[in-house]
């Protein structure tokens, strides 16, 4: 099956011809990686603003920690943490994902304008399927649970009313099931086919449940759930088989940021210091087809991706740029067009046109730069020709 070219998320169509960065924003007091640094709305909003400025395509907001040994919160408390941040992001025009496994929280956030629901229990709750079916939100289907040793198809966490299998699982999240070591010659990794068979079966079953309820396949993104009830050995198998998951035909997420196994393979004990290793693992997944990159360090990931992608793919984008030349400058339109045409990896593809405002002109450009490096290069070019940017929009 061919890989997904887009991800439909409510009123947004996410172009996956280039990988997209999803910033992690934990509005919790007990996050494993940031220790509650964004626990109040003001600090969460300030962090979200920085993420957007530094290249985040999506902000994934979570109001309940799922760290090993986490303490569940009520849906009411979770929503109280999420609502002010989601509302601000929606007003800013951001693409908003809500990380929750509570249907009532997901439903309310979608009503507030969130375009994506990220469910660590994989939309296994029929009420969560209803949330998806009754809206047009994007859906992140994640697998939680072991995938090797004595694991079976029923070992995955399935949301059930009145139970909390997720917190039980995460109390021993890094252990996985090492029963495979007793087989044969005790290889370093479990059998790839066994791991991937269980994982693919679960993800495809949950995707088909959503599709049977009327959810278009283009709205469904898969997340193999690295770190959720899986050993470091399981996680390595899954990451080495990223291309196999990408070939299932749905958008594929890589969500390894700062996780314990990243510390295991890099030798870095503190979660907040694992960003470099996170970037390395994530770029390896990108090379195999992962297209939604969920990370805490947006600036570092975006910068690394910009460098990686320009050297490995011929992707380009088009922008419409409206500028106001300095008053009285001769040949202002030609000067602006010439300045933009000299930008690196950027070319003007249409003549300057009047943009409806006194003195302002509009140009269309094609560029191989992503939005942050393009915006910064544009600012330098306009400073050089004495013009002011009025607006920039993708075409």
C-alpha positions in Angstrom: 0.0 0.0 0.0 1.3 3.5 -0.8 2.1 5.9 2.0 -0.4 8.5 3.1 0.2 11.9 1.3 -2.1 13.9 3.7 -3.7 13.8 7.1 -7.2 15.3 7.3 -7.8 17.0 10.7 -11.2 18.8 10.8 -10.7 22.0 8.8 -7.0 21.4 8.3 -5.3 19.3 5.6 -1.8 18.4 6.8 0.5 18.0 3.8 2.8 15.0 4.6 5.0 15.4 1.6 7.4 16.7 4.3 7.5 15.5 7.9 5.6 17.6 10.4 6.7 18.5 13.9 4.2 18.1 16.8 5.2 19.9 20.0 4.5 18.2 23.3 2.8 20.5 25.8 2.1 18.8 29.2 -0.2 20.9 31.3 0.4 18.6 34.3 2.2 18.8 37.6 3.9 15.4 37.2 5.2 15.1 33.6 8.2 12.8 33.3 10.2 15.2 31.2 9.5 18.7 32.4 8.4 18.3 36.0 5.3 20.4 35.7 7.0 23.4 34.2 3.9 24.2 32.2 1.3 23.4 34.9 -0.4 26.9 34.8 -2.1 28.3 31.8 0.2 31.3 31.5 3.4 29.3 31.3 1.8 26.7 29.0 0.7 29.4 26.6 4.1 31.1 26.6 5.7 27.7 25.8 3.2 27.0 23.1 3.9 30.4 21.5 7.6 29.6 21.5 6.9 26.2 19.9 4.9 27.8 17.1 7.6 30.4 16.4 10.2 27.7 16.3 8.6 25.5 13.8 5.8 23.4 15.4 3.1 22.4 12.9 0.9 21.0 15.6 0.7 21.4 19.4 -0.3 18.3 21.4 -1.7 19.3 24.7 -2.0 16.8 27.6 -3.8 17.3 30.9 -2.9 13.9 32.5 0.5 12.4 32.8 1.1 8.8 31.5 4.6 8.5 32.9 5.4 5.2 34.7 3.5 5.1 38.0 1.3 8.1 37.0 -1.8 9.0 39.1 -5.0 9.1 37.1 -7.0 12.3 37.3 -10.7 12.8 36.8 -12.0 13.9 33.4 -13.2 17.1 35.1 -9.8 18.0 36.4 -8.1 17.1 33.1 -10.5 19.3 31.2 -9.9 22.2 33.7 -6.2 22.0 32.8 -6.7 21.8 29.1 -9.5 24.2 28.3 -7.7 27.6 28.7 -4.7 26.4 26.7 -6.8 24.8 23.9 -9.0 28.0 23.7 -5.9 30.2 23.3 -4.3 28.0 20.7 -7.5 27.8 18.7 -7.8 31.6 18.8 -4.2 31.8 17.5 -5.1 29.7 14.6 -2.8 26.8 15.7 -3.4 23.2 14.8 -4.4 21.6 18.1 -4.1 18.0 19.3 -5.5 16.9 22.6 -3.8 13.9 24.3 -6.5 12.1 26.3 -8.2 8.8 26.7 -11.4 10.2 28.2 -14.2 10.5 25.7 -15.9 13.4 27.5 -12.7 15.4 27.5 -12.1 14.7 23.9 -15.6 15.7 22.9 -15.5 19.0 24.8 -12.1 19.9 23.4 -13.2 19.1 19.8 -16.2 21.4 20.5 -13.7 24.1 21.6 -11.9 23.8 18.2 -9.2 21.2 18.7 -8.7 19.4 15.4 -7.0 16.2 16.6 -7.6 13.6 19.3 -4.6 11.6 20.4 -5.7 8.5 22.3 -3.1 6.3 24.0 -5.7 3.5 24.3 -6.2 3.5 20.5 -9.9 4.4 20.3 -10.7 1.1 21.9 -13.5 2.7 23.9 -16.7 2.8 21.8 -17.5 6.2 23.3 -14.2 7.5 21.9 -15.1 6.0 18.5 -18.4 8.0 18.7 -16.4 11.2 19.4 -14.5 10.6 16.1 -17.6 9.6 14.2 -19.6 12.6 15.3 -16.9 15.1 14.3 -14.2 15.5 11.6 -11.2 15.4 13.9 -7.9 13.7 13.1 -7.4 10.5 15.2 -4.1 9.2 16.6 -4.5 5.5 17.2 -1.8 4.3 19.6 -0.9 0.8 20.9 -0.3 0.4 24.6 1.0 -2.9 25.9 3.6 -5.7 25.5 4.4 -7.2 22.1 6.8 -10.0 22.8 7.4 -12.9 25.1 4.1 -14.2 26.3 2.2 -11.3 24.8 -0.9 -12.0 22.7 -3.4 -9.9 20.8 -5.4 -9.5 24.1 -2.4 -8.1 25.9 -2.9 -4.6 24.5 -4.7 -2.1 26.7 -8.3 -1.8 25.8 -10.3 1.0 27.4 -13.1 -0.4 29.5 -15.5 1.4 31.8 -14.6 1.4 35.4 -11.1 0.0 34.9 -7.7 1.6 34.7 -5.5 -0.9 32.9 -3.3 2.0 31.6 -2.0 3.0 35.0 -1.4 -0.6 35.9 0.6 -1.1 32.7 2.7 2.0 33.1 3.7 1.0 36.6 6.1 -1.4 34.9 6.4 0.4 31.6 10.0 -0.2 30.9 10.1 -3.9 31.7 8.1 -5.3 28.8 8.1 -9.1 28.6 11.5 -10.8 28.2 10.1 -14.3 27.9 11.5 -14.5 24.4 15.0 -14.7 25.9 14.3 -18.3 27.0 13.9 -19.4 23.4 16.6 -20.6 21.2 20.0 -19.0 21.5 18.8 -15.9 23.5 19.3 -13.4 20.7 19.6 -9.7 21.7 16.1 -8.9 20.2 12.8 -10.7 20.0 11.5 -12.1 16.8 10.5 -9.3 14.5 7.6 -11.1 12.9 6.0 -11.9 16.2 6.3 -8.3 17.5 5.1 -6.7 14.3 2.3 -9.2 13.8 0.8 -8.3 17.2 1.4 -4.5 16.7 0.0 -4.3 13.1 -3.0 -6.5 14.0 -4.0 -4.2 16.8 -3.5 -0.9 14.9 -5.4 -2.2 11.9 -8.2 -3.5 14.0 -8.7 -0.1 15.7 -8.4 1.7 12.4 -11.1 -0.5 10.9 -13.4 0.1 13.9 -13.1 3.8 13.2 -13.7 3.3 9.5 -16.8 1.1 10.2 -18.2 4.0 12.2 -17.8 6.3 9.3 -14.4 7.9 9.9 -12.5 8.4 6.6 -9.1 6.6 6.6 -7.4 9.9 5.7 -8.2 11.1 9.2 -6.4 8.2 11.0 -2.8 8.4 12.1 -1.0 5.4 13.6 1.4 5.4 16.6 3.1 2.1 17.6 3.4 3.3 21.2 7.1 3.1 21.7 7.7 3.0 25.5 4.2 2.0 26.5 4.6 -1.4 28.2 7.4 -2.3 25.9 11.0 -3.2 26.7 14.0 -1.4 25.1 14.4 -4.5 22.8 10.8 -4.3 21.7 11.2 -0.6 20.9 14.3 -1.2 18.8 12.5 -3.8 16.8 9.5 -1.5 16.2 11.8 1.4 15.1 13.8 -0.8 12.7 10.5 -1.8 11.1 9.2 1.8 10.7 9.0 1.4 6.9 6.7 -1.6 7.4 4.3 0.5 9.5 4.4 3.4 7.1 3.5 1.1 4.3 0.2 0.3 6.0 -1.2 3.4 4.2 -2.0 5.7 7.2 0.1 8.7 8.4 2.7 7.4 10.9 3.8 9.1 14.1 7.2 8.8 15.7 6.8 9.6 19.4 10.0 8.6 21.2 10.9 12.0 22.7 12.9 11.7 25.9 11.6 8.3 26.8 13.4 5.9 29.1 14.6 3.6 26.3 16.2 6.7 24.7 18.2 7.1 27.8 19.1 3.4 27.8 20.5 3.5 24.3 22.2 6.9 24.7 23.4 6.6 28.3 21.7 9.8 29.3 19.9 9.4 32.7 18.0 12.7 32.9 14.9 12.8 30.6 15.3 16.5 29.8 18.8 15.9 28.5 17.8 13.3 25.9 16.9 15.7 23.1 19.9 15.0 20.9 19.4 11.2 21.1 15.7 11.8 20.4 16.5 13.7 17.3 18.8 11.0 16.0 16.2 8.2 16.5 13.5 10.4 15.0 15.4 11.2 11.9 16.1 7.5 11.4 12.3 7.0 11.6 11.8 9.8 9.1 14.1 8.1 6.6 11.8 5.1 6.8 8.5 7.0 6.4 7.4 8.5 9.7 5.8 11.8 9.0 4.4 13.2 12.3 7.2 13.8 14.8 6.0 14.2 18.4 8.8 16.0 20.4 9.4 18.2 23.4 12.3 20.1 21.9 10.6 21.7 18.9 13.4 24.1 18.0 16.0 21.4 17.9 13.9 18.9 16.0 12.8 21.5 13.5 16.3 22.7 12.9 17.6 19.1 12.5 14.8 18.2 10.2 15.4 21.3 8.0 19.0 20.2 7.5 18.2 16.6 7.0 15.3 17.1 4.6 17.0 19.6 2.3 19.9 17.1 1.8 17.6 14.1 1.2 14.5 15.2 -0.6 13.5 17.6 -3.5 10.4 19.0 -1.6 9.4 22.6 -2.3 6.6 24.9 -1.2 4.9 28.0 -2.5 4.1 31.2 -0.6 2.3 34.4 -1.3 4.2 37.3 0.1 2.8 40.8 0.5 5.2 43.6 1.3 5.1 47.4 1.6 8.2 49.1 -0.1 9.5 52.3 1.4 7.8 55.4 0.2 9.5 57.3 -2.5 12.0 54.5 -3.4 12.3 54.3 -7.2 11.4 51.0 -8.9 10.2 49.7 -5.5 8.4 46.7 -7.0 11.4 45.6 -9.0 13.7 46.1 -6.0 11.5 43.8 -3.8 11.2 41.2 -6.5 14.9 41.2 -7.1 15.7 40.9 -3.4 13.3 37.9 -3.0 14.7 36.2 -6.1 18.2 36.4 -4.7 17.2 34.5 -1.5 18.8 31.1 -1.2 16.8 28.2 -2.5 14.0 30.6 -3.4 12.6 32.0 -6.6 9.9 34.5 -7.6 7.4 32.7 -9.9 5.1 35.7 -10.7 5.6 39.4 -11.3 4.9 41.8 -8.5 1.2 42.8 -8.4 -0.7 45.5 -6.5 -2.1 44.0 -3.4 -5.0 46.3 -2.8 -3.2 48.5 -0.2 -1.5 51.8 -0.9 2.0 51.0 -2.1 1.9 47.3 -1.2 2.8 44.5 -3.7 2.2 40.8 -3.7 4.5 38.1 -5.1 4.4 34.4 -5.3 7.5 32.4 -4.6 8.6 28.8 -4.6 11.2 27.7 -2.0 12.9 24.6 -0.8 13.2 26.2 2.7 10.6 25.3 5.4 8.6 28.1 7.1 11.2 29.1 9.8 14.3 29.4 7.7 12.2 30.9 4.9 10.8 33.6 7.2 14.2 34.4 8.6 15.8 34.7 5.1 12.8 36.8 4.0 13.3 39.2 6.8 17.0 39.7 5.9 16.1 40.2 2.2 13.4 42.8 3.0 15.8 44.7 5.4 18.2 44.9 2.5 15.8 46.5 0.1 14.0 48.7 2.6 10.6 47.0 2.6 8.2 45.8 5.3 6.5 42.4 5.4 2.7 42.7 5.6 1.7 39.0 5.2 2.9 35.6 4.2 0.7 32.7 3.5 1.2 29.2 2.0 -0.3 28.5 -1.4 
